[in-house]
Amino acid sequence: MNKDQVKGRVEEAKGAVKQAAGHAVGDHGLEAKGAAEKTAGKAQAAAGDAKAKVADAAKKAIDR
């Protein structure tokens, strides 16, 4: 795993917790902030996944 994958998944988890906490206490602002962080975390993790795939493909091409 690369840094973007790890950071993205951590942000996604933090966002999910904030979203759930906001929903539980009826704080729509906290719920929305959590949803936004969760979405940003997913995007960062996806970017990290893409980087990992490119790196793997490059390594396989070099090994041939």
MOPAC internal coordinates of N, CA, C and O (Angstrom, degrees):
PM7 1SCF
backbone

  N    0.0000 0     0.00 0     0.00 0    0    0    0
  C    1.4525 1     0.00 0     0.00 0    1    0    0
  C    1.5268 1   109.53 1     0.00 0    2    1    0
  O    1.2310 1   121.42 1   -38.29 1    3    2    1
  N    1.3256 1   114.89 1   141.71 1    3    2    1
  C    1.4545 1   118.84 1   177.26 1    5    3    2
  C    1.5332 1   109.98 1   -99.40 1    6    5    3
  O    1.2310 1   121.00 1    -5.68 1    7    6    5
  N    1.3270 1   115.69 1   174.32 1    7    6    5
  C    1.4709 1   121.02 1  -176.31 1    9    7    6
  C    1.5246 1   112.88 1   -57.91 1   10    9    7
  O    1.2310 1   120.57 1   137.95 1   11   10    9
  N    1.3252 1   116.52 1   -42.05 1   11   10    9
  C    1.4643 1   119.51 1  -177.99 1   13   11   10
  C    1.5242 1   111.45 1   -64.68 1   14   13   11
  O    1.2310 1   120.54 1   141.80 1   15   14   13
  N    1.3097 1   116.58 1   -38.20 1   15   14   13
  C    1.4620 1   119.57 1   178.26 1   17   15   14
  C    1.5257 1   110.49 1   -63.61 1   18   17   15
  O    1.2310 1   120.56 1   134.26 1   19   18   17
  N    1.3227 1   116.53 1   -45.74 1   19   18   17
  C    1.4653 1   121.00 1  -178.14 1   21   19   18
  C    1.5240 1   110.76 1   -66.64 1   22   21   19
  O    1.2310 1   120.32 1   128.73 1   23   22   21
  N    1.3318 1   117.00 1   -51.27 1   23   22   21
  C    1.4655 1   120.55 1  -178.93 1   25   23   22
  C    1.5244 1   111.32 1   -61.17 1   26   25   23
  O    1.2310 1   120.59 1   139.90 1   27   26   25
  N    1.3175 1   116.47 1   -40.10 1   27   26   25
  C    1.4504 1   120.00 1  -179.90 1   29   27   26
  C    1.5201 1   112.14 1   -63.75 1   30   29   27
  O    1.2310 1   120.68 1   137.23 1   31   30   29
  N    1.3002 1   116.31 1   -42.77 1   31   30   29
  C    1.4650 1   119.05 1  -179.42 1   33   31   30
  C    1.5284 1   111.71 1   -70.82 1   34   33   31
  O    1.2310 1   120.09 1   147.61 1   35   34   33
  N    1.3289 1   117.44 1   -32.39 1   35   34   33
  C    1.4659 1   120.72 1   175.66 1   37   35   34
  C    1.5281 1   109.21 1   -66.32 1   38   37   35
  O    1.2310 1   119.99 1   133.63 1   39   38   37
  N    1.3276 1   117.62 1   -46.37 1   39   38   37
  C    1.4696 1   120.98 1   178.96 1   41   39   38
  C    1.5304 1   111.14 1   -63.10 1   42   41   39
  O    1.2310 1   121.01 1   142.01 1   43   42   41
  N    1.3200 1   115.66 1   -37.99 1   43   42   41
  C    1.4595 1   119.87 1   178.61 1   45   43   42
  C    1.5323 1   110.50 1   -62.64 1   46   45   43
  O    1.2310 1   120.68 1   137.57 1   47   46   45
  N    1.3243 1   116.31 1   -42.43 1   47   46   45
  C    1.4676 1   120.53 1   179.05 1   49   47   46
  C    1.5279 1   111.13 1   -67.15 1   50   49   47
  O    1.2310 1   120.44 1   136.77 1   51   50   49
  N    1.3265 1   116.77 1   -43.23 1   51   50   49
  C    1.4659 1   119.77 1   178.78 1   53   51   50
  C    1.5236 1   110.62 1   -61.94 1   54   53   51
  O    1.2310 1   120.93 1   138.60 1   55   54   53
  N    1.3138 1   115.83 1   -41.40 1   55   54   53
  C    1.4580 1   119.98 1   178.66 1   57   55   54
  C    1.5188 1   112.27 1   -63.36 1   58   57   55
  O    1.2310 1   120.98 1   139.93 1   59   58   57
  N    1.3283 1   115.73 1   -40.07 1   59   58   57
  C    1.4683 1   119.72 1   178.89 1   61   59   58
  C    1.5207 1   111.18 1   -63.71 1   62   61   59
  O    1.2310 1   120.44 1   140.82 1   63   62   61
  N    1.3400 1   116.76 1   -39.18 1   63   62   61
  C    1.4643 1   120.74 1   178.63 1   65   63   62
  C    1.5251 1   110.16 1   -65.57 1   66   65   63
  O    1.2310 1   120.35 1   134.14 1   67   66   65
  N    1.3374 1   116.94 1   -45.86 1   67   66   65
  C    1.4694 1   120.24 1   178.70 1   69   67   66
  C    1.5215 1   110.93 1   -62.06 1   70   69   67
  O    1.2310 1   120.78 1   138.18 1   71   70   69
  N    1.3172 1   116.11 1   -41.82 1   71   70   69
  C    1.4571 1   120.38 1  -179.42 1   73   71   70
  C    1.5324 1   110.04 1   -61.99 1   74   73   71
  O    1.2310 1   120.59 1   134.36 1   75   74   73
  N    1.3202 1   116.48 1   -45.64 1   75   74   73
  C    1.4685 1   120.69 1   180.00 1   77   75   74
  C    1.5271 1   111.23 1   -65.65 1   78   77   75
  O    1.2310 1   120.44 1   138.89 1   79   78   77
  N    1.3303 1   116.77 1   -41.11 1   79   78   77
  C    1.4651 1   120.35 1   179.24 1   81   79   78
  C    1.5263 1   110.46 1   -64.58 1   82   81   79
  O    1.2310 1   120.51 1   137.06 1   83   82   81
  N    1.3215 1   116.63 1   -42.94 1   83   82   81
  C    1.4556 1   120.53 1   178.10 1   85   83   82
  C    1.5178 1   111.67 1   -62.03 1   86   85   83
  O    1.2310 1   120.90 1   139.68 1   87   86   85
  N    1.3148 1   115.88 1   -40.32 1   87   86   85
  C    1.4657 1   120.47 1   178.87 1   89   87   86
  C    1.5350 1   110.11 1   -66.44 1   90   89   87
  O    1.2310 1   120.57 1   138.80 1   91   90   89
  N    1.3249 1   116.51 1   -41.20 1   91   90   89
  C    1.4667 1   121.10 1  -177.00 1   93   91   90
  C    1.5284 1   112.19 1   -64.88 1   94   93   91
  O    1.2310 1   120.50 1   141.70 1   95   94   93
  N    1.3255 1   116.66 1   -38.30 1   95   94   93
  C    1.4680 1   119.61 1  -177.21 1   97   95   94
  C    1.5305 1   112.67 1   -98.07 1   98   97   95
  O    1.2310 1   120.44 1   178.78 1   99   98   97
  N    1.3167 1   116.75 1    -1.22 1   99   98   97
  C    1.4589 1   119.97 1   178.32 1  101   99   98
  C    1.5153 1   114.23 1    78.68 1  102  101   99
  O    1.2310 1   120.25 1  -159.20 1  103  102  101
  N    1.3286 1   117.13 1    20.80 1  103  102  101
  C    1.4678 1   122.01 1   178.48 1  105  103  102
  C    1.5265 1   108.42 1   -92.97 1  106  105  103
  O    1.2310 1   120.93 1   -82.52 1  107  106  105
  N    1.3268 1   115.83 1    97.48 1  107  106  105
  C    1.4590 1   120.32 1  -175.52 1  109  107  106
  C    1.5303 1   112.30 1   -65.98 1  110  109  107
  O    1.2310 1   120.12 1   149.53 1  111  110  109
  N    1.3250 1   117.38 1   -30.47 1  111  110  109
  C    1.4600 1   120.93 1   177.85 1  113  111  110
  C    1.5163 1   111.41 1   -65.60 1  114  113  111
  O    1.2310 1   120.65 1   133.71 1  115  114  113
  N    1.3239 1   116.36 1   -46.29 1  115  114  113
  C    1.4659 1   121.05 1   178.84 1  117  115  114
  C    1.5255 1   110.29 1   -65.36 1  118  117  115
  O    1.2310 1   120.83 1   140.71 1  119  118  117
  N    1.3072 1   116.01 1   -39.29 1  119  118  117
  C    1.4655 1   120.60 1   178.99 1  121  119  118
  C    1.5308 1   110.58 1   -62.58 1  122  121  119
  O    1.2310 1   120.69 1   136.44 1  123  122  121
  N    1.3218 1   116.29 1   -43.56 1  123  122  121
  C    1.4692 1   120.78 1   179.33 1  125  123  122
  C    1.5265 1   111.37 1   -67.38 1  126  125  123
  O    1.2310 1   120.68 1   139.27 1  127  126  125
  N    1.3315 1   116.31 1   -40.73 1  127  126  125
  C    1.4585 1   119.99 1   178.56 1  129  127  126
  C    1.5241 1   110.15 1   -63.08 1  130  129  127
  O    1.2310 1   120.51 1   139.21 1  131  130  129
  N    1.3149 1   116.63 1   -40.79 1  131  130  129
  C    1.4590 1   120.79 1   177.82 1  133  131  130
  C    1.5138 1   111.96 1   -63.72 1  134  133  131
  O    1.2310 1   120.80 1   138.54 1  135  134  133
  N    1.3153 1   116.07 1   -41.46 1  135  134  133
  C    1.4673 1   120.18 1   178.75 1  137  135  134
  C    1.5246 1   110.64 1   -63.15 1  138  137  135
  O    1.2310 1   120.74 1   139.42 1  139  138  137
  N    1.3320 1   116.19 1   -40.58 1  139  138  137
  C    1.4711 1   120.38 1   179.25 1  141  139  138
  C    1.5240 1   111.00 1   -65.51 1  142  141  139
  O    1.2310 1   120.27 1   137.04 1  143  142  141
  N    1.3330 1   117.09 1   -42.96 1  143  142  141
  C    1.4709 1   120.56 1   178.67 1  145  143  142
  C    1.5229 1   110.60 1   -64.77 1  146  145  143
  O    1.2310 1   120.70 1   140.67 1  147  146  145
  N    1.3079 1   116.27 1   -39.33 1  147  146  145
  C    1.4596 1   121.27 1   179.23 1  149  147  146
  C    1.5283 1   110.26 1   -62.14 1  150  149  147
  O    1.2310 1   120.48 1   136.14 1  151  150  149
  N    1.3218 1   116.69 1   -43.86 1  151  150  149
  C    1.4556 1   121.43 1   179.22 1  153  151  150
  C    1.5254 1   111.19 1   -66.01 1  154  153  151
  O    1.2310 1   120.51 1   137.52 1  155  154  153
  N    1.3230 1   116.63 1   -42.48 1  155  154  153
  C    1.4688 1   120.38 1   178.18 1  157  155  154
  C    1.5268 1   110.36 1   -63.57 1  158  157  155
  O    1.2310 1   120.45 1   140.46 1  159  158  157
  N    1.3089 1   116.74 1   -39.54 1  159  158  157
  C    1.4629 1   120.58 1   177.84 1  161  159  158
  C    1.5137 1   111.64 1   -63.49 1  162  161  159
  O    1.2310 1   120.27 1   139.14 1  163  162  161
  N    1.3264 1   117.09 1   -40.86 1  163  162  161
  C    1.4652 1   120.56 1   177.88 1  165  163  162
  C    1.5254 1   110.59 1   -61.88 1  166  165  163
  O    1.2310 1   120.88 1   138.64 1  167  166  165
  N    1.3313 1   115.92 1   -41.36 1  167  166  165
  C    1.4625 1   120.20 1  -179.93 1  169  167  166
  C    1.5205 1   111.26 1   -64.57 1  170  169  167
  O    1.2310 1   120.61 1   136.85 1  171  170  169
  N    1.3292 1   116.43 1   -43.15 1  171  170  169
  C    1.4661 1   120.20 1   179.96 1  173  171  170
  C    1.5262 1   110.40 1   -65.99 1  174  173  171
  O    1.2310 1   120.22 1   139.34 1  175  174  173
  N    1.3225 1   117.19 1   -40.66 1  175  174  173
  C    1.4590 1   120.80 1   178.26 1  177  175  174
  C    1.5289 1   110.46 1   -64.17 1  178  177  175
  O    1.2310 1   120.38 1   140.33 1  179  178  177
  N    1.3235 1   116.87 1   -39.67 1  179  178  177
  C    1.4620 1   120.94 1   178.62 1  181  179  178
  C    1.5301 1   110.72 1   -64.44 1  182  181  179
  O    1.2310 1   120.34 1   140.64 1  183  182  181
  N    1.3178 1   116.95 1   -39.36 1  183  182  181
  C    1.4658 1   120.61 1   176.76 1  185  183  182
  C    1.5240 1   110.13 1   -63.36 1  186  185  183
  O    1.2310 1   120.82 1   138.42 1  187  186  185
  N    1.3224 1   116.03 1   -41.58 1  187  186  185
  C    1.4642 1   119.96 1   176.88 1  189  187  186
  C    1.5104 1   112.24 1   -63.90 1  190  189  187
  O    1.2310 1   120.65 1   141.50 1  191  190  189
  N    1.3397 1   116.36 1   -38.50 1  191  190  189
  C    1.4664 1   120.84 1   177.25 1  193  191  190
  C    1.5277 1   110.22 1   -62.21 1  194  193  191
  O    1.2310 1   120.85 1   137.19 1  195  194  193
  N    1.3286 1   115.99 1   -42.81 1  195  194  193
  C    1.4641 1   120.59 1   179.87 1  197  195  194
  C    1.5342 1   110.68 1   -63.99 1  198  197  195
  O    1.2310 1   120.57 1   137.58 1  199  198  197
  N    1.3323 1   116.51 1   -42.42 1  199  198  197
  C    1.4670 1   120.09 1   177.73 1  201  199  198
  C    1.5231 1   110.63 1   -60.65 1  202  201  199
  O    1.2310 1   120.64 1   138.44 1  203  202  201
  N    1.3149 1   116.38 1   -41.56 1  203  202  201
  C    1.4655 1   120.40 1  -179.58 1  205  203  202
  C    1.5251 1   110.92 1   -64.34 1  206  205  203
  O    1.2310 1   120.22 1   139.30 1  207  206  205
  N    1.3283 1   117.18 1   -40.70 1  207  206  205
  C    1.4648 1   120.56 1   178.91 1  209  207  206
  C    1.5228 1   111.21 1   -64.28 1  210  209  207
  O    1.2310 1   120.60 1   138.37 1  211  210  209
  N    1.3317 1   116.45 1   -41.63 1  211  210  209
  C    1.4632 1   120.24 1   178.70 1  213  211  210
  C    1.5247 1   110.04 1   -64.20 1  214  213  211
  O    1.2310 1   120.40 1   136.84 1  215  214  213
  N    1.3180 1   116.84 1   -43.16 1  215  214  213
  C    1.4588 1   120.67 1   179.71 1  217  215  214
  C    1.5294 1   110.90 1   -63.51 1  218  217  215
  O    1.2310 1   120.50 1   137.93 1  219  218  217
  N    1.3242 1   116.66 1   -42.07 1  219  218  217
  C    1.4662 1   120.28 1   177.94 1  221  219  218
  C    1.5188 1   111.46 1   -63.15 1  222  221  219
  O    1.2310 1   120.33 1   136.97 1  223  222  221
  N    1.3213 1   116.97 1   -43.03 1  223  222  221
  C    1.4542 1   121.41 1   180.00 1  225  223  222
  C    1.5237 1   110.30 1   -64.89 1  226  225  223
  O    1.2310 1   120.30 1   139.21 1  227  226  225
  N    1.3196 1   117.04 1   -40.79 1  227  226  225
  C    1.4650 1   120.42 1   178.98 1  229  227  226
  C    1.5293 1   110.36 1   -64.78 1  230  229  227
  O    1.2310 1   120.81 1   138.71 1  231  230  229
  N    1.3238 1   116.06 1   -41.29 1  231  230  229
  C    1.4676 1   120.00 1   179.96 1  233  231  230
  C    1.5253 1   110.12 1   -64.05 1  234  233  231
  O    1.2310 1   120.33 1   137.71 1  235  234  233
  N    1.3294 1   116.98 1   -42.29 1  235  234  233
  C    1.4628 1   120.25 1   178.66 1  237  235  234
  C    1.5183 1   111.47 1   -64.02 1  238  237  235
  O    1.2310 1   120.24 1   141.94 1  239  238  237
  N    1.3324 1   117.15 1   -38.06 1  239  238  237
  C    1.4736 1   121.15 1   179.36 1  241  239  238
  C    1.5105 1   110.68 1   -66.94 1  242  241  239
  O    1.2310 1   120.30 1   142.50 1  243  242  241
  N    1.3157 1   117.04 1   -37.50 1  243  242  241
  C    1.4606 1   120.96 1  -179.62 1  245  243  242
  C    1.5259 1   110.52 1   -70.99 1  246  245  243
  O    1.2310 1   120.74 1   143.15 1  247  246  245
  N    1.3258 1   116.20 1   -36.85 1  247  246  245
  C    1.4659 1   120.89 1  -177.93 1  249  247  246
  C    1.5228 1   113.14 1   -70.36 1  250  249  247
  O    1.2310 1   119.76 1   163.59 1  251  250  249
  N    1.2965 1   118.05 1   -16.41 1  251  250  249
  C    1.4765 1   120.49 1  -179.29 1  253  251  250
  C    1.4517 1   110.19 1   -69.82 1  254  253  251
  O    1.2310 1   120.10 1   180.00 1  255  254  253

